[in-house]
């Protein structure tokens, strides 16, 4: 059924949405547009499809897209149908916004995120966070798959992010570059309290309840897509990084810029190789496999964290 440029395909308790222009063709975006007004257009389009306001935005990391499957009364909108939205191209990132209820709390999940190495500028990688804010979300839960630098971390463990090192920012690459729109946030937002301490404390308790091995540490983001050299990993350890990945930091910066409360965690999917003589090679397949291995316990963990936020 096509109505007012929107095609709705219903299957069970999930609706799949398609977006069409006046001539019946799929809408396209201007890659150089990321104005407040264009993102309001995106949010308004989604508001017409979803009968509730999400309180929490959730970004599902590599191999963790099944978190969105736990939602009740789902409405799924593929990225390619959303005006001004990028497209996800990485295995393990399905490419859809999924609206629904988790622990009776209205949420919106990114089933697949966008990465700098896909060719997108950082402002575009983090564009969905601004849309979540415009939809009404006050909190962001960002998940990621990461390599463990800390020698105490094991594959399958979870690290709650207490801080990050923005190495891409060291190189002059930041999602807030360019003209600032005060309707989103200030020109120079502070980042010394980027990750909410109360949520970290609550998440530690939740992790104990569900039997999830937990740590608290510092995440660092590199551009990718290649995995790191031994020398790079040794340098990162010296800088104080506990995990390393290719996402999250620009999303968190954007969320804090627009005054969202942030909670983030890393699923340790491989132990970083810091021995020059080691013959093993990291690969993306093990990232996906570990995500599947921890699928059910992570669903339970996130659901309880969401319940805590919704009950505040």
N, C-alpha and C positions, 0 to 999 in steps of 0.2 A: 504494500500500500504506500503510495506517495502523496503527501499532503504538504503544501506550503514549502516545497523544497526539501522535505524530510521523508525518508523512506524507513519504515519501521518493520522489521521482521521479528515476529514473536516465536520463541521456542521455549516451552516450559515456563520457568520463572525468570528467563533472561530475554531481554529485548536487544536486538542488534540494530544500530542506527546508521543510515547512510544519508549523505548530504549532497544535494544537487543544486545547480544554479538554475536561473530562469529558463535556460534553453535545454535543460535536461542533462547537461554535462556536469561532471564533478567540478566543484570549486577549486581554484588554484590560489596560491598565496604569493605575495610579493616578498621575496626573501629578505629585503632590506627594511621591512616594516616591523617595528616592535614598539609602536606608540601606545600610550595609555588607551587611546580611543580604539585601536585595533584589537587590543586584548579585552576591552569591554565588549566588543562585538563577539569575540570568541566566547566569553562568559555568558553573554545574553543568549547565544545560540544554544549552549548547553543547558541553561536555566529553562528554556522552553521544552527541553526533553526530559528533565528530571524534576519530579514533584516535591523534592525536599532539598534542604540546604546542608551540604556536608560540613561537619565540624572539624574533621581531621583529614588531611591529605597524607597518603601513604605511597612511597616510591619503592617498588619491588625491584631488588637487585638481581644480578645474574643468577639464574636457577631458582629464583624465589617468586616467580610469577604466579605460582599456585596459591599464594596468600590471598589473591583476589578471588579465588574459587570458594573461599570460606564465607563470602558475603551472602547475605539473604536479600531477596527481592532485587536481584541485580539488573542494572541497565548498562549495557556495554556499548561503547562508542569507539569504533576504530579510529586511530589517529588520522588516517588519510581522509576521513570524512569531516574532520574538524577544521574550520577555517583558521588560517594563519598558524597551523600546527606543523611541527616537523614530522618526519617519518622515522620509525625505528628500523635498523638494518642488521642488528646483531643477534646471533643465535642465543636463545634463552630469554629474549625480550620480545614478547608477542606483539605489542603495539596497539594498545587500546586503553582508554579511560574506562574504569569500571566503577559505577556508583552502586551503593547498597548499604546494608546495615551489618555492622560487626559488633557483637556484644550489645545489640540494640542501639548502637551509636551510628548516626549517619556519617559515612565516609566516602572518599573518592580515592581509588587506587590507580597509580600509573603501572600498568602491566607492561613493563618495558620502559627504560629511560633512554636519554640521548647522550652521546659521548662526543667529546672534542675530536677524537680520532675518526669519527664518521664523516668529518668535514664540516661540522656545524661550529659556528662561533659560540663562545661560552654563554653569551646572552640568550642564544636560541636554545642551548641545552637546558637552561634553567627557566625558559619561558613558561612551561606548565606550572611552575610554582606560583608565578604571579596570577595565573588563571585560577588556581586553587584558592588563592587569597580573595580574588574578586568573586568567587562563588560563595564565599563565606567561611572558609576554613581558617581557624585560628591557630591550629597546630600542624606541624609537619613531622611525620615519622619517615626517616630516610634509612633504607637498608642497603647494604652492599656486600659483595663477595670480595674478600681481600686476602693478600698474602700475609702470613704471620712473620714478622721480624723478631718479635720478642721470643727468646728461647723457651719461655714458659708456656707459650701458646701451642696448642695441638689442633690438627685438622678436625673440624666439627665444633670447635669451641666458638663462643661468641664474645666479642669485645664491645662493650658500651663505649661510645666515643665521648671522651671528656673534653677533647680539643683537637684541632687539626693543624697541619703545616701545609700552607698553600704554596707549593713550589711553582705552580703555574703562575701564580701572582708574582713570585720573585722574578719571573721572566717577563713581567709586564702584561700578563693576560688575565683579565678579570671580568666577570659577568656584569659589573657595574660601570664599565668603561663607557664613555660617551656622555651625551647630555643627561642630566639627572632630572627626573620628574618627581617633584615633591609629593605628588599624590600617591606615589609608591613609598617613598621614604627619603631620609636625609642624604645629602651629598656624601658625607663622611660617616657612615655607620660604624659604631664600635663592634668589635668581635671578641672581646675578652670574656664574654659570657654567652658565647654562641649556643652552647648546649645546656639545656635546663637541668640544674642540679637536683631539683625535686623529682623529676622524672627518672633520672639516673638512679637515685636512691630507691624509688618505687620499683624500677625494673630489676634491680638486684634481688629484691625480695621475691618478685615474680619468677625470676630464673631459678631460685632455690626451690620454689613450689613445684615447678615443672621438671626439675632435674636437668637443667641446662648448664653445662660448664661455662662459667662467666668470668670475664676480666673487665678492667676499665683502663683505657689507654688513649694514645694519640694516633690518629689516622693521617696519612699523607696521600696526596693525589698527584699522579704524574699523567702526562698527556696520552701515552700509549700510541699505537696499539701493541708495540713490542713489549715483551716483559723486560725487566730490569737486568742490567749487568751486575756481576758480583761486586764490582767497585761502587756502583751506584747504591746497592743495598747496604754495603758497609758504611757509606757516607750517611745514609738515612738513619741507620742505627745510632751513629754518632750524634745526629741532630735530635734524637729523642723520639723517633717514630717507632710505634709498636706494630702498625699494619700499613700496608701500601696497596693502593688501588688506582682506578682511573675514573672516578666519579665523585659524587656527593658534595665535595667542598663548594663548588660553584652554586649548587642547589641550596646549601645551607646559607651561604653568603646572601643569596637572593631572598631567602625566607626571612632572615634576620633584618635585611634592609626594609622589608615590608611588615616588620614587627610580628612575625609568627614565632610561636614557641616551638623549639626544635628538640627532637630526640632522634638519635641515630645509633645504629649498631652495625658491626662488621661480622659476617660469618667467615671464619678462617677456612679457606678452601685449599690452601697449600702452605707448606713451610718454606719460606724464602731461602734460596741457595746462596750462602755467603762463603762457600769453600771453592776456591779456584779449581780444585782438582775433582770436584763432583761432576759426574757424567750424566746426572738426571736433568731432564728439561721440563719446565712448567708448561702447561697447556690449558686451553679453554675448556676442554672436555671434562677435566677433573673438577673444574669450577661448577659445571652443570651437575655432575654426579654428586658432589657433596651437598649441593642445594637440595637435591632429591632425597638424599639420605636424612637430612634434618627437616624435611618438609613438615611433618606432622607436629613435631615439638615446637618449631618456629611459628606455625599457625596458632598454637595454643598460647605461646609466649606473647605474640603480637596482640592477640585477642584480649588477653588480660591487661596488657598495657593500655589498649584502647578503652577498655572498661574503666580503668583507673582515671584516665583523662576525662571520659564522659561523666564520671561521677563527681568530678571536682566542682 
